[in-house]
Amino acid sequence: MQLASSLIARLTTLYVILFAASVAILFALVWFVTSRSMTAQLMANVQRDAVSLADEYRATGAAAAAALVERRLQRGGLAYYLLQRRDGAWIAGNIAPVSPVLGPLDLQVRLFSRGEAAGERTQGDLRDAIGYGVLLGDGTFVLAGEDVGRLQATRKAILTAFSIGGGVSVILAILGGLALSAGFLRRVESVNRTARQIMAGQLDSRVTVRDNGDELDRLAANLNAMLDRIQSLMESLKQVSSDIAHDLRTPLARLRQNLETAKASARTVEEFRSSTDAAIAETDSLLKTFSALLRIAQIESGSRKAGFASVDVSELFELVASTFAAVAEDQGHQLVSDIQGGIGISGDRELLLQLATNLVENAIRHTPSGTKIEFRLHKEMDDVITTVADNGPGIPAAERGKVLRRFYRLEASRTTPGSGLGLALVAAIADLHGARIGLIDHGPGLIVEVCFPASARSVAQPLKNAVRS
Amino acid sequence: MRILVIEDDRQTAQYLAKGLRQQGHVVEVADNGRDGLFLAAGEKFDVMVVDRMLPGLDGLGLVKTVRSAGVKTPILLLTTLGGIDDRVAGLEAGSDDYLVKPFAFAELMARVNALARRPPIAGADTTLKIADLEMDLLRRKVRRAGADIELTPLEFKLLEHLMRQTPRIVTRTMLLEQVWGFHFDPKTSVVETHMSRLRGKIDKGFACELIHTARGSGYVLRMPDATR
């Protein structure tokens, strides 16, 4: 939670900084542009005023100019005028005489008046103004000025507007930042909550997906897919351990009996040896079961997929056919094979060899003497199909689905030695290769069909071609 | 033979050392990778038996280091049950053979013997001959006492393997791995079936038997007079 709140603070601060910065930049821009244009306009006004006053003086003389000044002052407004003689004596205007400066200038002025009765006097505060001075040929100085109060008032208004605007922006930024980051963090928190639930033992808990396809949604979907995979692996592990607990009890009990017999009732070395031999044989068969179980688990984990390469299954299955033709014959069976040449798939050579071996051995071991077994490999469209068919007793329809399970054994084969893992291993290998297994009634007998669909092998094609060329 | 055993489990190490000494070999034991590496690099051994899981330096790492140091002593790597990817990794690291624990001692002995006396690969060797049995590797022909014998390709491969290993014992598992490429246990009597057919062709009707069953461990092809 510490991290979450600090993340909120960081995101919100970032928002505030961004908002404040943009308001400040906007303010500076408005301030600068407004001041400049207003100043320029004022300057143009006073220059025009001063020049026209000077023209009037030249054309009609001091009295007319003074009258013009008076008229202009009558109009009101914050205008300043001054008409002074060469010696600095005041002629007309509302400011006191100054030392003449030509062109544009900044001024600080007080209102000034001169009357018959009141004499010279100044009044009011010092005020900022800009002015424009013109010096005439006879030394007379003309000055027109204007108060900058309006400019200052405008600036103040801009400042006030932006202060309020900026304040509102910052508040909005804080609220927006809080709302947005809280929304983001709620979704992160939902992932956290799921993680906590899973840690607390609710293994089927999943992250909520909103189906809007954004990054967080894709993350949630991927997390869920990962959790599904982990759960299925865990369940298969659980299954393995409970299978072991149930199905290894019998052989372990037999092992114990053998050792007990050796210890308690063996009288001769020969008897002792036969008991310990039996115990060793029992141990070996247990170890084989363990080995098969571990192998299934390893195959199911999918790690073997990394080592997939192009495999010439025709050659591989020919080897199986020639190997087991003799074995079948010795046990009174007949193994006929029909292996189409030149078929390659992407897979694990060793595991494909074991798949074929297990299927053929199953047919040999679980059928009575005299059974005919057909082992085929062929290509149908683009699918690679291998079948092992026998005309033995077959499997009842109700049990066909179960024989692929670990440790499942048909009633009839309880007495044959074996662990009940052969077909489970075949199923795991087929699954790893993306192949489907079908158990079909052969009437009488059983057909086991493994189909490697072209789609599951699509990656194999370029590889195979590369190897061949 | 001088044999170096690198194995951290004391019970297994003692079992190995005792068994190998009973067979008349000189055995050195190291119980961790570092000591093992020191011995392997410094002294001359005929075979090394290395456990895959070792404290100090992992078995695979040890094999790699020993090989990169130019030591060519044959190495048999021991590993625990079920690691189906381990075999490839072990062979890639530079070991010569691979045995999964637990194993019968006879299996280990047969493999150690096969490794120790592995003949240098002779390029010109195109015929193999034991007693009156001859194998022409180029023409894929087998003759005994001057008479041609017809063998299937599998039987030929099996016989070739036995002849190359003579007079050493070859176990059932070794044959499965090396002749068939089966790195798993078939549930039917694959080796026995083919061996009995081979015997029927090679030994039946001849004065003496060349293929013998070594009780509890495997098969051996040897001259009739060479007792043991």
Interface residues (C-beta under 8 A of the other chain):
Chain A: L287 K288 F290 S291 L294 R295 Q298 S303 R304 G307 L319 S322 T323 F324 A326 V327 D330 Q331 R349 E350 L353 Q354 T357 E361 I364 R365 P417 G418 G422
Chain B: L81 G82 G83 I84 D85 V88 V100 P102 T152 P153 L154 W180 G181 F182 H183 F184 D185 P186 K187 T188 S189 V190 T193 H194 S196 R197
